[in-house]
């Protein structure tokens, strides 16, 4: 019998209230999620560069409902079609959270309270360090951006940061001299 009032522990309408749902999220993100810190040129910013941390979970069209479940659970982010097909036989969708307040107040605290279990935990630690650095305003100075870029280029098999190769960054101390502290 299905309880229309929503008290059915197995009903789809109340899946976020099931015991262990948070651990399902952790496992799902361990497999399908990505914490990234892209840095790109932006002539409208004071330094000419912008850092935009982003948390993304991707799924094929047949499972896009799971991304909507995550969006509802966390109360933030957007689900959009990803126009990149690669070798997939169906449209790919992504749930992305870019808002610094959503990352800072919702995503980072969730994964601090419910730790990831794979090697992705290292990317998360770097990601949360960058979020804290941005909250402190480090991204507003060349030296701070250099420290953020040094962290970002160690994430997700990234190429060396274009920021660190730019003429502005060349005037900064060598990367080996940068102190990078990963917050635990």
Order of alpha helices (4+ residues) and beta strands (2+ residues): alpha-beta-beta-alpha-beta-beta-alpha-alpha-alpha-alpha-alpha
